[in-house]
């Protein structure tokens, strides 16, 4: 009996020591490992890829250059802002209004741009991100410079930097995927509604589909995933599945889709956008 | 004898738990505003698109962290890295494909840069998805962590009405 106890305790001791050594190796052990790594490059460890999300302002500018004209009926009305009651809806529509604001600024719709900025500020205040707009200096500068598109675009970029920094400093970086999802789907919606006879807009829409796998991956990392985000992720997965199953590539590796499949893709984007902006 | 054995067992478990705890708490928290602002300044005429601050944990062996960057056709970009918050240099490599794929081409490497250079920049000739690989050298001590800042800039052009 005594011998058995000795064996058990000795096993625990030796296992624990091995575990301790494995987690915090002593210098001699490390040096041994380093030599092996240096001798054989193939043993280098690789980790899961992270993804950068593009700028919604840049996406709006790309659509603008493709000849996307302004249609005041398309963007989400800033009057709906007070009706978004869940945090996820507020985050998603923060993104939607950001895309609408960029769309308005690039098309020199000054009053619309001011209204969208007000909606964005409301949502940032309601989600605890008051620090982004601070004392109101950004809003004042925005309104003062509204007639100068270059200056306004610089202010929009400043808002983007402040939003990213706020999320990074508050360890909520994963939320940027939710904002981006809202902005991205709104940009795609504005694109598909203006495709008629414009192949450049169509190419831009197809190129944007490249972003979807990474966006899904980023949405899946949300620590407090809501029903809305889960539903959005599922819909994006379906959208991605449809696209990857039906698209082909040209000789440069850029995506192509038949007219019929383009119509289906557009209707799927439309459905997702409706889900996001609906009250 | 019994008490002595119990003491050894408790001590061993405590050592193991402490070691595991040290490892899990070693991940760097990267909130240095200064490093990010310097990287943004280095974008020069390019507009800020987005940023990613990656925490680097130096382990007992060389490791690689990968960041995928979606770039769009016909657009011009500038990629800036700030290595000022790293205890020892991480090599930055940029490829046209992920490490998971075969036949990838190395487009940029910081290997030949002076190790004291903290700001690195690269402007890709062709805009298509790129893959940044951070090659993290092995740790010399038991606890080494750091942060690397990556900022992406794009050339903003639009149609003037």
Interface residues (C-beta under 8 A of the other chain):
Chain A: X5 X6 X9 X12 X13 X16 X17 X19 X20 X23 X24 X25 X29 X30 X33 X34 X36 X37 X38 X43 X44 X45 X46 X47 X48 X49 X50 X51 X52 X53 X54 X55 X57 X58 X61 X62 X64 X65 X67 X106 X107 X108 X149 X153 X154 X157 X160 X161 X164 X165 X168 X169 X171 X203 X204 X207 X210 X211 X214 X253 X254
Chain B: X2 X5 X6 X8 X9 X12 X13 X15 X16 X18 X19 X20 X22 X23 X29 X30 X31 X33 X36 X40 X47 X48 X49 X50 X51 X52 X53 X54 X59 X60 X61 X62 X63 X64 X65 X66 X67 X68 X69 X70 X72 X73 X75 X98 X99 X100 X128 X129 X131 X135 X138 X139 X140 X142 X150 X152 X154 X156 X157 X158 X159 X160 X161
